């Protein structure tokens, strides 16, 4: 009788350890919850992971192994065919290197949509209402402080750069505030998904948006997609909201635009060099800031973990992934994608 397939957990689980342990009925479970990159690479090379078919890893497990970059992907044993990643963003996984090795990668869209969009709306309202200064003043005993008048969302145009699941969830919420929705993607959505949102060019998105929301993945093509040249094309006094990845924006250029008044306010949950934040943002009372809380709810965190475990099982058992990353869809060798 052949040994059951081996799967590897990298880093910790917060809400689904029982679900992970239950997989021992059909898999050999291996774990690398803590350690160093050097230890992990040695395990790859000395045969410890010689039978591993796939792994569970997350953005937080990068602190254990470092990024899944070209060096690490090259060290994975030949048996390794699947990386089930916990996170809507997966910029710490070199997908091109995985594709070259015919290793499939999944992420966790859908599971993060609502929580991230909720935070996006919170940031948008906080920025529009110039909420930072009165919040600080209240705690310092200065009541409203030197707060200035804010703006209503009603009648404003929300421009969404990246109309995927999170962008569509953001649009759905914004409609209830009476906002008009425009968006830009590499390709236009099927009209059934637009729900009245207007597809526009990138330059038109910049020129027409009263609020510009970034909801796209970070990769080599999108890094610094918003920098000085793009900010110069925006409507004077635009509000910029980012819940995706900090490096989508050149932070120094954003600070300059905020100080000049080209950008009237920002609502940010992510930063270019987390956990460091540009002092020009921290010191500006028109910057409404959160410390990367987009998916920080129990329900969402558990849902993400369970989706990763489902991806891992579908990959090993059926040779398909539920939520294959976009870059690998359509590749001849890639496993089929199924509904989660």
Secondary structure, 3 states (H helix, E strand, C coil): CCCCCEEEEECCCCCCHHHHHHHHHCCEEEEECCCCHHHHHHHHHCCCCCCEEEEEEECCCHHHHCCECHHHHHHCCCCCCEEEEECCCCCCECHHHHHHCCCEEECCCCCCHHHHHHHHHHHHHHHHCCHHHHHHHHHCCCCCCCCCCCCCCCCCEEEEECCCHHHHHHHHHHHCCCCEEEEECCCCCCHHHHCCCEECCHHHHHHHCCEEEECCCCCCCCCCCECHHHHCCCCCCEEEEECCCHHHECHHHHHHHHHHCCEEEEEECCCCECCECCHHHHCCCCEEECCCCCCCCHHHHHHHHHHHHHHHHHHHHHCEECCECHHHCCCCCCCEECCC
